[in-house]
């Protein structure tokens, strides 16, 4: 006596297979729609490194507004201190933007600053009358500004930062689906480069910019382009470079093991 499947059992098995196939297709489509290999590369202008000056300006505006310093008076100590602090940060930020400080230059600056500090200390020890003279000379210089000045500076810099964040939305690079994409223009123009065999180089041109926002330069070498693509002021460039290396490595392994290619 043979146990042959009935028509109802055969129909039920067929329906179960269809349901499983539909679930598998949905899982595959959802896994394809959620693309894990998507890295954004956004080059920023150098003004992005002025955020310490903005922070000091906002702090000065708050302190002087609460203190009621609506008139700039050099005889008042707090406005002079806040204005001098703002000028120090503004000058340092300007130097960082205008000049590049590689590792050798940064070490030279640290050496010069340390030597100057030790030389001044020895000069004060050898000639104690020098310090009162310098103090009297510096006491004449008393820069001062009122609360309205710092409020205006803070608003102006905030507007510039807002304009930068809007601008970079129309000019950025993206690594996705084995392609390097360049989004640019207000109409979302798009240029494609093949991502397989893409070579990535990282450079740290300015130590202080790297200290502020981890910024650096990425140099991309697509196989179809004779000239390299240089992206300056990429924030947190070390993390981006590691992600690119990981994703490009997985792309190479996938291409090598895919029998359809």
Secondary structure, DSSP 8 states (H G I E B T S, - for coil): ------HHHHHHHHHHHHHHHHHHHHHHHHHHHS-S-EEEE-B--GGGGGHHHHHHHHHHHHHHHHHT--S--TT-HHHHHHHHHHHHHHHHHHHHHHS---HHHHHHHHHHHHHHHHHHHHHHHH-THHHHHHHHHHHH------HHHHHHHHHHHHHHHHHHHHHGGGEEEEEETTEEEEEETTTTEEEEEE-TT-EEEEE---HHHHHHH--EEEEEE-TT-SS-EEEEEETTHHHHHHHHHHHHHHHHHHHHH-TT-
